[in-house]
Amino acid sequence: MANNIKILLVEDDPFLLSMYATKFEMEGFVVVLAEDGEKGLKLAGKEKPSIILLDVLLPKMDGFEVLKALKADKATKDIPVILLTNLSQRDDVEQGQALGAVDYLIKAHFMPSEVVEKIKKVLGDKK
């Protein structure tokens, strides 16, 4: 299933960035990395990923701002976005969903393998 599926991972924690990137690559995904919101937004437009995993607390531009900008742009509005964050307040979850995220995963609650399953499910639903 993972053939040529490109994931854009926007995460400022270098440890998590490399852990998720390794896991996704082992699953056969093509992984594009950004360590801040601004770069993530640029790469989304340039790379046209199949799905975006987006942290909320990011330097330069937070995940909610990135999500808003992605959904406002014709070129990126249809790319599914999963927020992957440690913010677990109901308000944050609701804001993420209101802005158009397809899912909201709390980092502490999900292993990378479970995140892979979520990605496969979201992309499977799109077909």
C-alpha positions, 0 to 999 in steps of 0.5 A, a space after each residue: 500500500 505504501 508505494 510512492 505515498 509521500 508523507 510530510 512530517 512537520 515536527 521540531 523535536 529532532 528525536 521524534 522527527 528521526 524516529 517517525 521518519 525511520 518508521 515511515 521509511 521502513 513501511 515504504 513511505 517516502 518521507 519529507 521533513 520540516 522542523 518548523 511551520 514555515 518550512 512545512 507550509 512551503 514543502 507542502 506546496 512544493 512536494 504535494 504529499 499524500 498526507 501531512 503529519 503536523 505538530 502544533 507547537 512549532 517555531 516560526 508558525 504554529 501547527 494551527 496557522 499552518 493548517 489554516 494556510 494549507 486549507 486556504 490554498 487550492 493547491 494543498 486544501 485536499 491533502 489530509 492533515 493529521 495533527 500529532 501533538 502533546 496538546 491534549 486539551 479539548 479546546 485544542 482538539 476541537 480547534 484542530 478539527 474545526 480547521 480541517 484536520 482529519 485526525 488529532 493524535 496525542 504523541 504520548 498516547 500513540 506508538 509510531 506503528 499506531 500512527 502508521 496504521 492511522 495514516 493507512 486508514 486515512 489514505 485507504 478511506 480516500 480511495 
